[in-house]
Amino acid sequence: MHVFETILLLLLGATVLSIVARRLSIPYPTLLACGGALLAFLPGAPRLELPPELILALFVAPVLLDAAYDASLRDLRRNWVAVSSLVLVAVTVTTVAVAFTARQLVPDMPWAAAIALGALVAPPDAVAALAVLRQVNPPHRIRMVLEGESLLNDASALLIYRLAVGAVAAGGFSAAGAVPTFALVFFGSVVTGWLLARPVGLLVQRIPDAPSSVILQFVTTFGIWLLAEHLGLSGVVTIVVFGLTMAQRTGSPMPAHLRVPSFAIWETVTVVLNVLAFTLVGLQLGPILEGLSLADRLRYLGGALVILAVVIVVRLAWVMTHHAIVTMKGRRLPQQAVGSSIPPPTAKDGLVIGWSGMRGIVTLAAAMALPAGFPDRDFIQLTAFVVVLGTLILQGLTLRPLLSLLGIPKDTVVERELWLGRKAALKAAMSELEGDRTPAAERLKEEYAGALGRARDGGDSRDTPDNELRRRVVRASRAAIGDLRRAGTIGDDAYRRIEEELDWLELSARSTEPQA
């Protein structure tokens, strides 16, 4: 019961902090991590100690799958150069820079342990990045690069981390042996995720009711992660490829009566996991500090702050260097040769991308997973916490002001594509009714023609006179069935059935866009 009570209290406190964060227009991961850190210093503070491998599976797998399912494979292809530079080069350069710095601060630290430290603090966290990005709402082109990076950088960093930890156990590190292992694990994970998508998709489609379908979706998500780990593959890469492949299956899409509740449940679950994850980040400060003397705390904290600065500076330096290289190449090639209508990246774009390096639960879980007796384990764990909390505070709190200061104009990519999609859908609907002269078909054609005109003018195609009337009558209908229920004329079974019908009618007439 103590664990259950602790979780309930953490959820309640985290919910309050999330509401406060939204009122103050600051990213909620930052406030949650700070709240958890302050809570860790209180006498009798709650402890929620979870095995590190459970932390990764529980908090990372479903959030990564949700992000991969929503990701645009087209935009990943368009931005593959920028994404690859962050996933491969930025992670590698950060790992090497941190390892070198750690060796200067702690000369007795083995190189393998220093590389493990560099690898676990190198990747910006998918959970942190997505949570912050959805609140600061950067331009579409920047968001696509950062979301693409957040899907894959954990994989490259955790593979380096795994090899380094194994090298400590083996007593040595061989780059010649590490590269083939890295490639084999990566490509094996890609193939496994791609192969599993079709049978799982067919299985989910055969489930007729929403509750069973959603349960199966979560079971397969965790099952795929665990299968990849048991096979020695990357759970991150396997889940991401699986999610991307599932999202592209448009031949036999999930029925609407399953998709609507599934999306609602997934959204709620990922928010709950985010809330618990960032609170857990803060709570880990207590266990880390318990085993350290005051002198060690101060010495380790100074070293951790130096590494925090290295992590931030190296990412910024690489992103701006990459931008300079791309700009020079762009000047040598005529725009027609590039063959893209997307505006070229600017230095302001690079600055925002370079500053969007928030670390999170993956870094902390990897630090907690270090085996007992690992060289300089206390220093590594404290450094991981300082880097996570430091980037969440420094970068998470200043990202929105940075966007305002730079004055980056909002692009209209999504709005333009919304118009194209709505136009195609409405024209297809009108073509389907072309030869039908019944009164019902004529009414629908008139309504669709009006919606097409509103969409062409940049308005919401659902904001029709008919839908305005539907929204009015739904309110009156709800009041009427509420009166019948209170009078005892109809029971709850009938009331709930009619309420569901009115819910669908209200949703079909809704004119506002859902918030991300």
C-alpha positions in Angstrom: 0.0 0.0 0.0 2.9 2.4 0.7 4.0 2.3 -3.0 0.5 2.8 -4.1 0.0 5.8 -1.8 3.3 7.2 -2.9 2.3 7.0 -6.6 -1.0 8.7 -5.8 0.6 11.5 -3.9 3.2 12.0 -6.7 0.5 12.1 -9.3 -1.5 14.6 -7.4 1.5 16.9 -6.7 2.7 16.5 -10.3 -0.7 17.4 -11.7 -0.8 20.6 -9.6 2.7 21.5 -10.8 1.7 20.8 -14.4 -1.3 23.1 -14.1 0.9 25.8 -12.6 3.5 25.3 -15.4 0.8 25.8 -18.1 -0.5 28.9 -16.3 3.0 30.4 -16.2 3.7 29.3 -19.8 6.8 27.3 -18.8 7.6 23.7 -19.8 6.1 21.3 -17.3 9.1 18.8 -17.3 11.3 21.6 -15.8 8.9 22.3 -13.0 8.3 18.7 -12.3 12.0 17.9 -12.0 12.6 20.8 -9.7 9.6 19.9 -7.6 10.9 16.3 -7.3 14.4 17.6 -6.4 13.0 19.8 -3.6 10.9 17.0 -2.4 13.9 14.8 -2.1 15.4 17.1 0.6 12.3 17.0 2.8 12.3 14.8 5.9 10.4 11.6 5.2 10.3 12.3 1.5 8.7 9.5 -0.5 11.0 6.9 -2.2 10.0 5.3 -5.4 12.9 3.0 -6.3 12.4 1.2 -9.6 14.9 -1.1 -11.3 16.6 0.9 -14.1 15.6 -1.6 -16.8 12.0 -1.2 -15.7 12.4 2.6 -15.9 13.5 2.4 -19.5 10.7 -0.1 -20.5 7.9 1.6 -18.6 8.7 5.3 -19.4 10.5 5.2 -22.7 8.8 2.4 -24.8 5.2 3.7 -24.9 6.3 7.4 -25.3 8.7 6.5 -28.1 6.0 4.4 -29.9 3.5 7.2 -29.6 6.0 9.7 -31.0 7.1 7.3 -33.8 3.4 6.7 -34.8 2.8 10.5 -35.0 6.1 11.2 -36.8 6.2 12.1 -40.5 8.3 9.7 -42.5 8.3 12.1 -45.4 9.7 14.9 -43.2 12.3 12.5 -41.7 13.5 11.8 -45.3 13.6 15.5 -46.2 15.6 16.3 -43.1 17.7 13.1 -43.0 21.0 15.0 -43.3 20.3 17.3 -40.3 18.8 14.4 -38.2 21.7 12.1 -39.0 24.3 14.7 -38.1 22.6 15.0 -34.6 22.0 11.3 -34.1 25.5 10.1 -35.1 28.0 13.0 -35.1 26.6 15.1 -32.3 26.2 12.1 -30.0 29.7 10.8 -30.8 31.4 14.2 -30.5 29.6 14.9 -27.1 30.6 11.4 -25.9 34.3 12.0 -26.7 34.4 15.6 -25.3 32.7 14.5 -22.0 35.0 11.5 -21.7 38.1 13.7 -22.2 36.8 16.2 -19.7 36.0 13.6 -17.2 39.5 12.2 -17.4 40.9 15.7 -16.7 38.7 16.1 -13.7 39.2 12.5 -12.4 42.6 11.3 -13.7 42.1 7.8 -12.3 38.9 7.2 -14.1 39.3 4.4 -16.8 38.7 5.4 -20.4 35.8 2.9 -20.7 34.1 4.5 -17.7 34.6 8.0 -19.0 33.1 6.9 -22.4 30.1 5.4 -20.5 29.6 8.8 -18.8 29.9 10.6 -22.1 27.4 8.3 -23.8 24.7 8.5 -21.1 24.7 12.3 -21.0 25.1 12.7 -24.8 21.5 12.2 -26.1 18.8 14.8 -25.6 15.8 12.8 -24.3 12.8 12.0 -26.5 10.3 12.5 -23.6 11.8 15.8 -22.5 12.2 17.2 -26.0 8.6 16.3 -27.1 7.1 17.6 -23.9 8.9 20.9 -24.2 8.5 21.3 -28.0 4.7 20.8 -27.8 4.5 23.7 -25.4 6.9 26.2 -27.1 5.5 25.4 -30.6 8.6 26.1 -32.8 8.3 26.4 -36.6 7.5 23.2 -38.4 10.9 22.7 -40.0 12.7 23.0 -36.6 10.2 20.7 -34.9 10.7 18.0 -37.5 14.4 17.9 -37.1 14.2 17.8 -33.3 11.5 15.2 -33.2 13.5 13.1 -35.7 16.6 13.4 -33.5 14.7 12.5 -30.4 13.5 9.3 -31.9 16.9 7.9 -32.7 19.6 9.5 -30.7 18.9 7.4 -27.6 19.7 4.3 -29.7 23.2 5.4 -30.8 24.1 6.7 -27.3 22.8 3.6 -25.5 24.7 1.3 -27.8 27.9 3.2 -27.1 27.1 3.1 -23.4 26.4 -0.7 -23.5 29.8 -1.3 -25.2 31.6 0.9 -22.7 30.1 -0.9 -19.7 31.0 -4.2 -21.2 34.5 -3.0 -21.8 34.9 -2.1 -18.1 33.8 -5.7 -17.2 36.1 -7.1 -19.8 39.0 -4.9 -18.8 39.5 -3.2 -22.1 37.9 -1.3 -25.0 38.4 -2.1 -28.7 37.0 0.3 -31.3 37.7 -2.3 -34.0 35.4 -4.8 -32.3 32.8 -2.2 -31.3 32.0 -0.9 -34.8 30.8 -4.2 -36.2 28.8 -4.9 -33.1 27.2 -1.5 -33.3 26.2 -2.0 -37.0 24.9 -5.5 -36.3 22.7 -4.4 -33.4 21.4 -1.4 -35.4 20.4 -3.2 -38.5 19.1 -6.2 -36.6 16.8 -3.8 -34.6 15.6 -2.2 -37.9 14.7 -5.5 -39.5 13.0 -6.8 -36.3 10.8 -3.7 -35.9 9.8 -3.8 -39.6 9.0 -7.5 -39.6 6.9 -7.3 -36.4 4.7 -4.4 -37.7 2.6 -6.4 -40.2 1.6 -9.4 -38.0 0.9 -7.1 -35.0 -1.2 -4.8 -37.2 -3.3 -7.7 -38.5 -3.8 -9.0 -35.0 -4.9 -5.6 -33.7 -7.4 -5.2 -36.6 -9.1 -8.5 -35.6 -10.0 -7.2 -32.2 -13.5 -5.7 -32.5 -13.8 -3.8 -29.1 -11.8 -0.8 -28.0 -10.8 -2.0 -24.5 -9.3 -5.2 -25.7 -7.6 -3.5 -28.7 -6.0 -0.9 -26.4 -4.8 -3.5 -24.0 -3.3 -5.5 -26.8 -1.5 -2.4 -28.1 0.2 -1.8 -24.8 1.1 -5.4 -24.3 2.7 -5.6 -27.8 4.6 -2.3 -27.2 6.2 -3.6 -24.0 6.6 -7.1 -25.5 8.5 -5.8 -28.5 10.8 -3.8 -26.2 11.5 -6.8 -24.0 12.0 -9.1 -27.0 14.6 -6.7 -28.5 16.4 -6.5 -25.1 16.4 -10.3 -24.8 17.8 -10.7 -28.3 20.6 -8.2 -27.5 19.1 -5.6 -29.9 18.2 -1.9 -29.3 14.8 -1.6 -27.8 14.8 2.1 -28.9 15.4 1.4 -32.6 13.1 -1.6 -32.7 10.2 0.4 -31.2 10.8 3.4 -33.4 10.9 1.4 -36.7 7.8 -0.6 -35.5 5.9 2.6 -34.8 6.9 4.2 -38.1 5.9 1.1 -40.1 2.6 0.8 -38.3 1.7 4.4 -39.0 2.4 4.0 -42.8 -0.1 1.1 -43.2 -3.0 2.9 -44.9 -4.4 0.0 -46.9 -6.6 -1.3 -44.0 -6.7 1.5 -41.4 -8.0 1.0 -37.9 -11.8 1.6 -37.7 -12.9 4.9 -36.3 -14.7 3.4 -33.3 -11.3 1.9 -32.3 -9.0 4.7 -33.3 -10.8 7.5 -31.4 -10.7 5.9 -28.0 -7.3 4.4 -28.6 -5.8 7.8 -29.3 -7.5 9.3 -26.3 -6.2 6.5 -24.0 -2.6 6.7 -25.4 -2.6 10.5 -25.0 -3.6 10.2 -21.4 -1.2 7.3 -20.6 1.8 9.2 -22.1 1.0 12.3 -20.1 0.8 10.3 -16.9 4.1 8.6 -17.7 5.7 11.9 -18.5 4.5 13.4 -15.2 5.9 10.4 -13.2 9.1 10.3 -15.2 10.1 13.9 -14.5 9.1 13.7 -10.9 11.2 10.6 -10.6 14.1 12.5 -12.0 14.0 14.9 -9.1 13.5 12.2 -6.5 16.7 10.4 -7.5 18.8 13.3 -6.0 18.3 11.9 -2.5 19.7 8.4 -3.1 22.6 9.8 -5.1 23.7 12.2 -2.3 23.2 9.8 0.6 26.4 7.9 0.1 28.6 11.0 -0.4 30.5 13.0 2.2 30.2 16.8 2.2 33.6 17.2 0.6 32.8 14.7 -2.1 29.5 16.4 -2.8 31.2 19.7 -3.4 34.0 18.2 -5.5 31.7 16.1 -7.6 29.2 18.9 -8.0 31.9 21.2 -9.4 33.0 18.5 -11.8 29.4 17.9 -12.8 28.8 21.6 -13.6 31.9 21.6 -15.8 30.5 18.6 -17.7 27.1 20.3 -18.0 28.8 23.3 -19.7 30.7 20.9 -22.0 27.5 19.2 -23.0 25.7 22.4 -23.9 28.7 24.1 -25.7 29.6 21.0 -27.7 26.1 20.6 -29.1 25.8 24.3 -30.0 29.2 24.3 -31.6 28.5 21.2 -33.7 25.0 22.4 -34.8 26.4 25.8 -35.9 29.4 24.1 -37.6 27.0 21.8 -39.5 24.9 24.7 -40.5 28.0 26.5 -41.9 28.9 23.4 -43.9 25.4 23.1 -45.3 25.3 26.8 -46.1 28.6 26.6 -48.0 27.4 23.6 -50.0 24.1 25.3 -50.8 25.9 28.3 -52.2 27.9 26.1 -54.6 24.7 24.3 -55.8 21.9 26.1 -57.7 18.6 26.0 -55.9 17.1 24.1 -58.7 19.6 21.3 -58.1 18.5 21.0 -54.6 14.9 20.3 -55.9 13.1 21.4 -52.8 10.5 24.1 -52.1 11.5 24.1 -48.4 13.3 27.3 -47.4 17.0 26.7 -46.5 17.9 26.5 -42.8 19.1 29.7 -41.3 21.6 30.5 -38.5 18.6 31.2 -36.2 17.2 27.8 -36.9 20.6 26.3 -36.0 20.7 28.3 -32.8 17.3 27.0 -31.7 18.2 23.4 -32.5 21.5 23.7 -30.7 19.8 25.1 -27.6 17.1 22.3 -27.6 19.3 19.8 -25.8 17.2 18.8 -22.8 18.2 15.6 -21.2 15.8 13.3 -19.3 14.8 9.9 -18.0 17.0 7.9 -20.3 20.2 9.6 -19.1 19.2 9.0 -15.4 18.1 5.4 -16.0 21.3 4.6 -17.7 23.3 6.1 -14.8 21.2 4.2 -12.3 21.8 0.9 -14.2 25.5 1.0 -13.7 26.5 -2.1 -11.7 27.8 -1.9 -8.1 31.6 -1.4 -8.0 31.6 0.4 -11.4 34.6 2.9 -11.4 33.5 6.3 -10.1 29.9 5.3 -10.1 28.9 8.0 -7.5 30.5 10.8 -9.6 28.8 9.5 -12.8 25.4 9.3 -11.2 25.6 12.8 -9.7 26.8 14.2 -13.0 23.9 12.6 -14.8 21.5 14.2 -12.5 23.1 17.6 -12.7 23.1 17.4 -16.5 19.4 16.4 -16.7 18.3 19.0 -14.2 20.6 21.7 -15.6 19.5 21.3 -19.2 15.8 21.2 -18.2 16.2 24.5 -16.2 18.7 26.4 -18.4 17.4 25.3 -21.8 13.8 24.3 -21.0 13.0 27.7 -19.4 14.7 29.8 -22.0 13.7 28.1 -25.2 10.4 30.1 -25.6 12.1 33.5 -24.8 14.9 32.5 -27.3 12.3 31.9 -30.1 10.7 35.3 -29.3 14.0 37.1 -29.2 15.2 35.6 -32.5 11.9 36.5 -34.2 11.7 33.3 -36.2 8.6 33.6 -38.4 6.0 30.9 -38.0 5.8 28.8 -41.2 2.5 27.8 -42.8 3.5 24.3 -43.9 0.8 22.5 -41.8 -1.9 25.1 -42.7 -1.2 24.8 -46.4 -1.2 21.0 -46.3 -4.5 21.1 -44.2 -6.1 23.0 -47.1 -4.8 20.6 -49.7 -6.0 17.6 -47.7 -9.4 19.1 -47.0 -9.9 20.2 -50.6 -9.1 16.7 -51.8 -11.4 15.0 -49.3 -14.3 17.4 -50.0 -13.9 17.1 -53.8 -13.9 13.3 -53.5 -17.1 13.4 -51.4 -18.8 15.6 -54.0 -17.7 13.4 -56.8 -19.1 10.3 -55.0 -22.5 12.1 -54.9 -22.3 13.5 -58.5 -24.9 11.3 -60.0 -27.2 11.2 -57.0 -30.2 13.5 -57.3 -32.0 12.6 -54.1 -32.9 15.5 -51.7 -30.4 14.1 -49.1 -27.6 14.1 -51.6 -28.4 17.6 -52.8 -28.3 18.9 -49.2 -24.9 17.2 -48.6 -23.4 18.6 -51.9 -24.5 22.1 -50.9 -23.0 21.7 -47.5 -19.7 20.3 -49.0 -19.5 23.1 -51.5 -19.8 25.7 -48.7 -17.2 23.9 -46.7 -14.8 23.9 -49.7 -15.2 27.6 -50.0 -14.5 28.2 -46.4 -11.4 25.9 -46.5 -10.2 27.8 -49.6 -10.4 31.1 -47.6 -8.4 29.6 -44.8 -11.3 28.8 -42.5 -12.4 25.6 -40.9 -14.3 23.5 -43.3 -16.4 22.1 -40.4 -17.7 25.6 -39.5 -20.9 25.3 -41.5 -24.4 26.7 -40.8 -25.6 23.1 -40.3 -22.9 22.4 -37.7 -23.6 25.6 -35.9 -27.2 24.5 -35.6 -26.1 21.0 -34.5 -24.1 22.6 -31.7 -27.2 24.5 -30.6 -29.5 21.5 -30.7 -27.0 19.2 -28.8 -27.2 21.5 -25.8 -31.0 21.5 -25.8 -31.1 17.7 -26.3 -28.7 17.2 -23.4 -30.9 19.3 -21.1 -34.0 17.4 -22.2 -32.6 13.9 -21.5 -31.2 15.2 -18.2 -34.7 16.3 -17.2 -36.1 12.8 -18.1 -33.3 11.1 -16.0 -33.9 13.3 -13.0 -37.6 12.7 -13.2 -37.1 9.0 -13.3 -38.7 8.6 -16.7 -35.7 7.0 -18.2 -33.0 5.0 -16.5 -29.2 5.3 -16.7 -28.8 2.6 -19.4 -31.0 4.6 -21.9 -29.5 7.9 -20.7 -25.9 6.8 -21.4 -26.8 5.4 -24.8 -28.4 8.7 -25.9 -25.6 10.7 -24.3 -23.1 8.7 -26.4 -25.1 9.5 -29.6 -25.1 13.2 -28.7 -21.3 13.0 -28.0 -20.7 11.8 -31.5 -23.0 14.4 -33.0 -21.1 17.1 -31.0 -17.7 15.9 -32.1 -18.8 15.8 -35.7 -19.9 19.4 -35.4 -16.8 20.7 -33.6 -15.0 23.5 -35.4 -11.9 24.1 -33.3 -8.7 22.3 -33.9 -7.5 20.0 -31.1 -4.5 21.2 -29.3 -1.3 19.2 -29.5 
